[in-house]
């Protein structure tokens, strides 16, 4: 929404000079019941939106200062995985759990890069290579879509963070009335990998675009995702 785009009005140097925070997300991956990849991506995107619109993140809410500090720098997100007792400890920390069809993702208020709660810091980042039981169908007409670049492969954990980035950038640019409607509906959305032809169209359409800083996995400046929320 327009009230929050100031986080991207500054240049990269200004954002890098600010104290850096990170938004932690934890995906539940039990050995005998891992979530489907696409559902995990969509659930992560909705989790980011749930935090941004939570009353605790606004005004004088208890998370508001942390969210402002995070948005003053780069909007880093890191996804870790948990199961069993790890997940139960993660759920006990202040945050929001969002559930999809097969996935559970918990999002937390932003923390300093070196200030993770110990029950989250001990969780692993690797090992989030999830699969879909069958190729996802095309998004239903009218459903907001987050599209991945077909030329930039990513692990599921990295892709979950990128889906969250795309959802956040798209949310910031929605007209206020449309944003309120989307929030009231529970943020329905689809995450898909575009075909090369789709990507060429999307890349020239002036849509909110995620350009990765290159901290992990992929080259700096890679365009990873595009938000097409009005379809």
N, C-alpha and C positions, 0 to 999 in steps of 0.2 A: 504494500500500500504506500501511497505517496508520503505518509508521515514518517516512514522509516528508511527511505532511500538515501538519506544523508550518509548512511554507512558506506555508500558507494560513490558519494559525490567527491570524496577526496582521492588523491592519487595513491598509487601503490606504496610510494615511499612514506607518505603520511601514515598509512595503515600499518606499515611495518614498524614504524617508530613508536606506535602505541603499544602499551602492555598487551601481550598476547594471551588469549583465552581459547579454550576448546570446548565444544559441545559434546559430551559423552553420550553414546548410545550403546546399549547392550542388547544383543539378539540372543534369544534362547535357542540353543541347539542341543537337544538331547540325542544321545547315540542312536536310540531306536526310533526316533521320530523327528528327523530334521525338517525344517520348513522348506517349502518350495521356494526356489530362488526369486521368481517374479513376485510372489506374495510377500517375501521378506523385503524386497525393494520398495514395494508400494506401502507396506506397513511402516518402514523407516521414514518415508516421505511424510506420511500422515502424522508420525510421531513428532517430527520437527515442527509441523504446522500446529499440532496440539500444544506444544510448549509455547510457541510464539503467541498464541491466542489465549493462553491461560491467564486468569486474573492475577496470579502471583508474579507474572512476568511483566505486568503493566503498571504504570503510575508509581505508586509507593509500595507495590507488592514486594514480598520477601525475596523474589528472584530478579526484580527489575534492575537493580544496579549491576548484577552479574551479566544480565543480558545486554545492557547498554555497553558495558566494558568489552564484552565479546564482539559486539557489532562495531565498536570503534576500531578494532583491528581487523584481521582477516577472519572470515566466518568459518574457522576450521571445525571439522567434525571428525571424530574418530569412533569407529565401531569395534567393539570387542564382543567376545562370545562367552556364554556361560551355560552351565547345566547343573542339575541337581542342587546341592547345597550352595554352589556358587550363585546360581540364579536366585535362590531364596535370600541370600545375603544382599544381592543386588536389588531385589525388590523391596528390601527393608529400608533402603536409602531414599531420601526425598526425590521424587521424580514422577513420571507419568508412564504407565504401561499402556501400549496400544496393541490391540489384537487384530490380526487378519484372519483369513480362513485357516491357515496352518502356522502362521508366524506370530511370535510375541516379541515386541521390541520395547525396551524401556529407555526413555530419554530423561536426562538430568539437567539441572541448571548449569550453565557454563562454569568451568573451573580454570585456574591458571594452568599453563602448559605443564608446569612442574608441581601442580598441587592437586593431583587426583586423589580422591578418597582411597584408602588402602584396599578396600574390598573391590574397587574397580581397577586400581592400578595393577593388581595381581592377575587380572584376566588377560587372556591371550588375544592378540589382534589377528594372528594367522589362523588358518583352519576354517575360514568362512566360505569355502568353495561349495556352494549349494547348486542344486540342479532342479530343473522343472521336470515333472513326470512326463509331460508332453508339451510341445510348443504352445505358448500362449496365443490365444485368438486375438484378432485385431481389436482394438478398443471400440467399445460401443459408440455410436454417433453421439456427439455432444459431451462425452466424458472428457474432462481435462486430462491431457496426456503429457508425460515427461518422456522425451525421446533420447536414447543414447546414440552416440556416434558409432556407426558400424565398423569404423576403422581403428577404434581404441578399445581393445579387450581389457577387462578388469576383473579382479576377484569379486566375489559377492560382497565382501565387507567394504571394499573401495567403492563399488557401485552403489551400495546403500548410502554411503556418505554423499556421493554425487547426486543421487536422487533427492536427498534432503536439501542439497544446495539448490537444485533446480526448482524444487517446490518453494523454497524460501524466496528466491529471486522472482519467480512468477507471482507469488502472493503479494510481494511489495508493489508490483506494477498493476495489480487489478484495481479497477474503480471500487470505491468504498462499498457501494451497494452490492456489486457483484461479489466482492470478498465476503461480505456479511452473509449472503445467500449460500456461498460455498461452505463457509464455516458451519452454518446452521444445518446443512445437509450432511455434515460429518466428513467433509473433504473427500468426496469420491474422486478417484483418479486412476489412471493406468500408467504403468511404466513399460516401455517397449524399446527394443533396438530398431532404429529406422532402417529401411532399405537405403541403398546409396541414392536412389532417385528421391526418396522422401527427404533424406538429409540435405541434398542440394537445394531443395525447395525451402526447407526450414532455415537453413543457414543464411538465406538471403531475405528472410521475411521480417527482420527486425525484432525478433522475439527474445525474451530473456535467455541468456546464454551463459553456461558455466565454462570458465577457462581455468583449468587447474594450475595451482601454483607449483606443482611438481615436487612436493615434499615426499611423496611415496608413489611407487609403482610406475608412473608415467612421466613423460617429458614435460618440463615447465612450459606453460602456454598452450597445452593441448586443450582443444575444445571437446568436452566430454558429453555434455547434455544440453538440451534445449527444452524450455517449458512452453507448451502450446495449450494454454488453459482455456482459451476461447475457440471452440471448434464447431 
